[in-house]
Amino acid sequence: MQAPDISGTTTRERDTKATAGARAASNRIEAGTVQDVAALILNDRGMICDCNRDSEMLFKYRRSELVWRHVSMLLPQLAKVEMLENGQPNPHLRFLCRIGRYFESVACGGEHFASALFLNLLDSTGHGRLSLIVRPAEAAASDCCGRPQEKSLKPPFVQRTAG
């Protein structure tokens, strides 16, 4: 039996609530017009706790292959990045996400592609659950009206396959 924290909630209850919240957010994304958006739930150390079906399709891994693996397996640039600082998302990483910087993503089989990231704190309990939304650059490079941006704004990564 787990001992509750100050708020009276056990770690298992917090994890269950965070996962349920992430799935609800994922379902809202899936119900909209947004396609190919991977939703990952990360702990404070960057380990993937859960993911949506679009994560499986985008990265070409089964959920069981992603859960409890470090996010750097999919986003190598996050290998040495502290996900949280003082209980909040890493401010530099959050800034890079908000200004629209593209990050290199790697799917199963070595396929590389550029993605925009959206990082948010899932709960304010200080236990470090983060939601990380990964949107491929082709989808992220459209404005709110669905028109593609100028070619000069395309991501610098070249799609390659292992060979």
Beta strands, then each sheet from edge to edge (+ up, - down):
strand 1: 38-42
strand 2: 48-51
strand 3: 84-85
strand 4: 88-89
strand 5: 102-106
strand 6: 112-121
strand 7: 130-136
sheet 1: 2+ 1- 7+ 6- 5+
sheet 2: 3+ 4-
end
